[in-house]
Amino acid sequence: MKINQELRAQTEANFTRTPASEAQTFNKMVQSQTKHLKQQELQQLMKNITLQGNKLARFHTFRDLVKFKRMVKGFLQETVSSGLDLQKSNSFNIDGQNRNLALIKEVDEKLMALTEEIMNQEKKTVDLLGLIGEIKGLLINIYG
């Protein structure tokens, strides 16, 4: 029993509490590093979105469009969840609506316009594929 009491006394002596100012300094440092890492993560997401946007501009495929839209959605979710942009701009427009909501709606509208544009460009390809399918169906009927 004496051994346990001596060990307890030694371990309690080793664990001293840090003053509140040191804890606050540490918390500020952790918050600063967390913010820095979030900024780096968002910059990487923007870089990936840019690369995917360039790929979409070159190839005009639905797969690239879906991937681009998912990346944009992920970026928006990340910025909203981290609260980086929400803390910076709490402005309201003339109608009293929050500016961030308006920006997200605008991004959504632009994505819809992009989707429609890709669909219009691909409509000719889809129509051609439909005609080719009809021709194949007619040829199969000839065999049958």
N, C-alpha and C positions, 0 to 999 in steps of 0.2 A: 504494500500500500504506500509506503514512503516513496518508492520509486515513482509511482504514478503521480503523486502530489508534486514531486520535484519537476517531473516532465511538464505537468500542467502549468506550473509557475513559470518555467522557462519559455514555453510556447506563448503564454499570455504576454510575457515581456517582449517577445519578438514582434507581436502584432500590435503596433501602435496606430492609432487613428490619425488620418491626415487632416489637417485643418480644412475648413470649408473653402477657403480661397484657393487652395491647391486642387480641391475637387472640382471647383468651378472652372479653373484653368484647364484641367484635364477634359472636362465636358466640352468646353469651347473648342479645344483642339480636336476632339473626336467629331464634333459637329462640323468643323471646318474640313476635316479629311473626308467625312461622309458626303458633304456637299461637293467637294472636288471630284470624288469618284462618280457621283451622280452626273456631274457636268461632263466628265469623260465618257460615261456610258451614253449620255444623250448625243454627244458629238459623234460617237461611233454609230449610233442608230441613224443619225442624219447622213453620215457617209454611206451607210448601207442603202438607205432610201434613195440617195442620189445615184448610186450605181445601178440600183434596180430600175429607177426612172429612166436612166439612159438606155438600159436594156429594153425596157418597154417601148421607148421611142424608136429604137431600131427595128424590133421584131413584131410589134403589135399583136402579141398573142394573148389569149385569155389567161393562160397560166401565169404569164408575167404580170398581167393586170391584177389578178387575184393576189399574187405575192406582194405586189406593190401596195395594194389596199390593206393587206394584213400588216405590213410593216408600218404604214401610216397609223393604223389603228393602235398598234402596239406602242408607237411613239407617243400618241395622244394619251393613252392610258398611263404610260410611265410618267409623263409630265404632270398629269392631273394627280396621280397617286403620290408623287413626291412633293407636290405642292410648290414647285419652284416658280412656275409662271403665275400661279394664282396669288402668291404673296407679292409679286412684283407689280401686278396691274389689277387693282381693284377699282377700275374706272367704270363709269356708267355712261351710256350714250344719251341722246336727247330724249328718247322714249323711256328712259329709266331702266333699261335692260343692262345686265352685266356684260362687259366687253368680252370676257373670256368665252362666254356662251356664244356670243356672236361670231367669234373667231372659229370656234369648233364647228358651228353651223356652216360657216363659209368654206372651211376645209371639206366638210361633208358634201356641200353643193359642188365644189370643184371636182371631187372624186366621182360624183354622179355624172357630171359633164364629161369627164374623162372616160367613164364607162360607156356612155352613149356614143362618144366619138369612136372609140374602139369598135363598138358594135356596128356602127354605121360603116366603118371601113371594112369590117369583116363580113358584112351582110352580103357583099358580092361573092365572097369566097363560100359562104354558107349556101347562097342560092346556087352556085355552081356545083357544090357538093350534093345539094338536093336534086339537081338535074341529073347529075351522074348517077345518083341512087335510083332515080326513076328509070333511067336508061338501063341500068343493071336489072331492075325489076322486070322491065319489058323483055330483056334478053332471056331472063330466067323463065318467063312465061312462054317464050318461043320454044325452049327446051321441053317444058312440061307438057 
